Amino acid sequence: MCAAEKVSLRRGMNYRVRRNNSIFLMSTRRGAPYDDRVQENGKILIYEGHDVPKTPGVPNPKEVNQETRYPDGTPTQNGLFNAAAQSFKSGNSDPEVVRVYEKIKPGIWVYNGLFSLLDSWTEQSGHRNVFKFKLRLIEDSSNTAGTKEPEQTRIIPSSVKLEVWRRDAGTCVICGSKDNLHFDHIIPYSKGGTSLDAKNIQLLCVRHNLAKSDRIQ
């Protein structure tokens, strides 16, 4: 992930870190530190904002509100993304485009696609307020006409990714590489291939994934 982005990602929310790319790191695994959720078969992401850093004055960040600014007045990542979302809602800007990676197991992150940031708000979680951000998957041209059934989505569910990762032993099925791996549709999505069955998904390195393109092999 860091190699692909050519930047060291040390936090989950990253506002315009490289070439104006914004990046979210998410997880829906049990015990994840934030309540990230996917809806509508992966087309909608509800992403929870992040806590203030742990400091001597804040020994437990889970007990205080998520903030838009640090004590010195500079904006937090919550504040930057909240401002972007509200600017879009008010019609003053295009939606912020966010690249999303998902943690499927310790040390393993997979690319979930490009999303548009549509909205933000705060809601109560226990006795504190947390930020929520709503993002929608940016559909590719193969599905703009709405010809796919609702359950046929390009997004591969986390359970399928885990099954494929175990089956392919975390390596490219062609060359055995363990670097820059992609989840590839054997029968391409654009040709009717499903994202919901591990039998139609394989691991390919970036070189073999690009070489394959949308061909059926």
C-alpha positions in Angstrom: 0.0 0.0 0.0 2.7 2.5 1.0 4.8 1.4 -2.0 1.8 1.9 -4.3 1.1 5.4 -2.9 4.8 6.3 -2.6 4.1 7.8 0.8 4.4 6.5 4.4 0.9 6.3 5.8 1.0 6.5 9.6 -2.7 7.4 10.2 -6.1 6.3 8.9 -7.2 9.7 7.6 -4.9 11.4 5.1 -6.1 14.6 3.5 -4.3 15.3 0.2 -1.0 13.7 1.1 0.5 13.2 -2.4 -0.4 14.9 -5.7 -3.6 16.0 -3.9 -4.6 12.3 -3.2 -6.8 11.9 -0.1 -6.7 8.4 1.5 -8.7 6.6 4.1 -7.6 3.4 5.8 -10.6 1.4 7.0 -11.5 -1.8 8.7 -14.7 -3.7 9.4 -12.9 -6.5 11.3 -14.0 -7.5 14.8 -12.1 -5.3 17.3 -11.3 -2.6 14.8 -10.7 0.8 16.7 -13.4 2.6 14.6 -16.9 1.8 13.5 -16.5 1.7 9.7 -19.5 0.3 7.8 -20.2 -0.6 4.2 -23.7 -0.4 2.7 -25.5 -1.1 -0.6 -23.2 -4.0 -1.5 -20.1 -1.9 -1.0 -21.2 1.2 -2.9 -21.6 3.3 0.2 -19.0 3.7 2.9 -19.8 5.2 6.3 -16.4 6.0 7.8 -15.9 7.0 11.4 -13.7 10.0 12.2 -10.5 9.6 14.3 -9.8 10.3 17.9 -7.5 12.9 19.4 -4.0 11.7 20.1 -3.2 10.1 23.4 -1.4 12.6 25.6 -0.7 13.0 29.4 -3.8 15.3 29.4 -5.9 12.8 27.4 -5.0 9.3 28.7 -8.0 7.7 27.0 -9.0 9.3 23.6 -12.1 7.1 23.5 -13.6 9.2 26.3 -13.4 12.6 24.7 -15.1 14.1 21.7 -13.5 13.9 18.2 -12.4 17.4 17.4 -12.1 19.6 14.3 -9.0 21.5 15.6 -6.0 20.8 17.7 -5.4 23.1 20.8 -3.1 25.3 18.7 -6.0 26.0 16.3 -4.7 23.9 13.3 -7.3 21.6 11.7 -7.4 17.9 12.5 -8.0 15.4 9.8 -11.6 15.3 10.9 -11.7 19.1 10.4 -10.2 19.0 6.9 -12.5 16.3 5.6 -15.5 17.8 7.3 -14.8 21.1 5.6 -14.5 19.3 2.3 -17.8 17.5 2.7 -19.7 20.6 3.8 -18.2 22.6 0.9 -19.6 20.0 -1.5 -23.0 19.9 0.2 -23.2 23.7 -0.1 -22.4 23.6 -3.8 -19.1 25.4 -3.5 -16.9 22.5 -4.7 -16.8 19.2 -6.4 -16.7 16.2 -4.0 -13.4 15.2 -2.5 -12.1 12.0 -4.2 -10.8 9.5 -1.6 -8.7 6.4 -2.3 -9.8 3.7 0.2 -7.8 0.8 1.5 -9.2 -1.9 3.8 -7.4 -4.0 6.4 -8.4 -7.6 5.9 -5.9 -9.2 8.4 -2.9 -7.9 10.4 -0.4 -6.3 8.0 -2.5 -6.9 4.9 -4.3 -4.0 3.2 -6.3 -4.2 0.0 -7.4 -1.4 -2.3 -11.2 -0.9 -2.3 -11.4 1.8 -5.0 -12.1 5.5 -5.4 -14.9 7.1 -3.5 -16.6 10.5 -3.5 -17.0 12.2 -0.1 -20.6 13.3 0.0 -21.5 14.2 3.6 -20.3 14.5 7.2 -21.9 14.9 10.5 -21.4 14.2 14.2 -23.4 11.6 16.2 -23.3 10.5 19.8 -21.3 7.3 20.7 -21.7 6.5 24.3 -21.1 9.8 26.1 -19.1 11.5 23.4 -19.5 12.9 19.9 -17.8 11.2 16.8 -17.6 12.2 13.2 -19.2 10.2 10.4 -18.3 10.6 6.8 -20.5 9.2 3.9 -18.7 8.2 0.7 -20.0 6.7 -2.5 -18.1 4.5 -4.9 -17.2 6.2 -8.1 -18.7 3.8 -10.7 -16.6 3.0 -13.7 -17.9 3.4 -17.2 -18.9 -0.2 -17.5 -21.8 0.3 -15.1 -23.0 3.8 -15.9 -25.9 2.6 -17.9 -27.3 0.6 -14.9 -27.3 -2.7 -16.7 -26.0 -4.7 -13.8 -28.3 -6.2 -11.2 -28.0 -4.5 -7.8 -26.2 -7.5 -6.3 -23.6 -7.4 -9.0 -21.0 -4.9 -7.7 -17.4 -4.5 -8.6 -16.5 -4.3 -4.9 -15.3 -7.6 -3.6 -16.6 -8.4 -0.1 -14.1 -8.7 2.7 -15.1 -12.4 3.3 -14.3 -13.2 -0.4 -11.0 -11.4 -0.2 -10.0 -13.4 2.8 -10.9 -16.7 1.2 -9.0 -15.8 -2.0 -6.0 -14.6 0.0 -5.8 -17.9 1.9 -6.4 -20.0 -1.2 -3.7 -18.2 -3.3 -1.3 -18.1 -0.3 -0.9 -14.3 -0.6 1.0 -14.6 -3.9 0.4 -13.9 -7.6 -1.1 -17.0 -9.2 1.1 -16.5 -12.3 4.6 -15.6 -11.0 4.4 -16.1 -7.2 5.2 -12.4 -6.4 4.1 -11.1 -3.0 4.4 -7.4 -3.9 1.7 -5.0 -5.2 -1.0 -7.7 -5.4 -4.5 -7.0 -6.8 -7.7 -9.0 -6.6 -8.6 -9.8 -10.2 -11.9 -10.9 -11.7 -11.2 -14.1 -13.7 -14.3 -13.4 -15.8 -14.1 -9.6 -15.9 -16.7 -7.6 -14.2 -17.4 -5.7 -17.4 -18.2 -9.0 -19.1 -20.6 -10.2 -16.4 -18.2 -11.7 -13.9 -19.3 -11.8 -10.3 -17.5 -10.2 -7.3 -19.3 -12.4 -4.8 -17.8 -15.8 -5.5 -14.2 -16.6 -4.7 -14.0 -18.9 -7.7 -14.1 -15.9 -9.9 -11.4 -13.9 -8.0 -7.6 -14.5 -8.1 -4.5 -12.7 -6.9 -2.3 -11.1 -9.5 0.7 -8.9 -9.2 0.3 -5.4 -10.7 2.4 -6.4 -13.8 0.2 -9.4 -14.7 -3.0 -7.6 -13.7 -2.2 -4.8 -16.1 -1.1 -7.3 -18.8 -4.4 -9.2 -18.5 -6.6 -6.1 -18.6 -10.2 -7.2 -19.3 -9.3 -10.3 -21.2 -10.7 -13.7 -20.2 -7.8 -16.2 -19.8 
